[in-house]
Amino acid sequence: MNDGLILPAAVLANVQRRWPEIADLWAAKVHDEFQGLCERYQATPSSILPARYGFVVAADSPDGPLVFRSSPDPHGSDQAAVATALAKLGAAPTVHEATTTNHGTWTVLDRVLPGTSLIRTDPTTVDPSALFAPLVAMRDQPPPIPGMPSILDWLRERLEDDHLRDLRPGTAVAPAGERQNALRLLADLAHSHVPSLCHGDASSGNIIASGPKDWMFIDPRGMTGDHTYDVAVLAIRVSEALGTPNLVEVIASFAQVAVDRLQAWMIIAKAARV
């Protein structure tokens, strides 16, 4: 294997802090497992891709460019199931296989090109209808597998945590009053909630360019949720970048969601610092 394509020290440190009980076993296995996948797909590794909690490598193969992704996340199989469901809707790269062991999950998927993330793109050049189209495709779709955790529970835990550490960069824990208001809104939304397919982390770094104008969503959270929550997370990013008057109403129209429901989810997502 190319000596440069090793598990980055920063990734290992992150994994050791988050999943100390499995980190060392995962790290001990990841390179040999990767080598085996490369041999099976006749793939030549080219570069390590950015990741906080996984070993993600771009490679070339006879059938086209691929991405190999290993994650020690205990919910890795749920994440792979969501990624596969999104791919079938054309909202994410094609998944060729997903394999889960006692120490992690490998996913092999097509590499989307040019693959530039939304966070590195001039927002004024983005077609909003194309950006939100994958989320429209997800609307009212069922969860890919039964028994998945809920994004509502995850958000509730974040809002109730006075000492939340996993914060969106550049933010601090929201004031108690802001979080209490968000919890009330979340409880109201829960009354009419039907668990459905949800990306769960539609932040700018997880949305990548596919071809000249289309977009795909990668690295889902692996939870059930509400399609409007995904729209809300993306709407926050777009609103911060553009600041256009009535932008929320425009986004609601593109994404085919109710404005009041979108606004409620945006308040919740902001307070939860996602």
Buried (B, 14 or more C-beta within 10 A) or exposed (E): EEEEBBBBEEBBEBBBEBBEEBBEBBBEBBBEBBEEBBEEBEBEBBEBBEBEBBBBBBBBBEEEBBBBBBBBBBBBBBBBBBBBBBBBBEBBBBBBEBBBBEBBBBBBBBBBEEBBBBBEBEBEEBEBEBBBBBBBBBBEBEBBBEEBBBBBEBBBEBBEEEEBEEBEEEEEBBEEEBBBBBBEBBEEBEEEBEBBBBBBBBBBBBBBBBEEEBBBBBBBBBBBBBBBBBBBBBBBBBBEBBEEEEBBEBBBEBBBBEBEBBBBBBBBBBBBBB
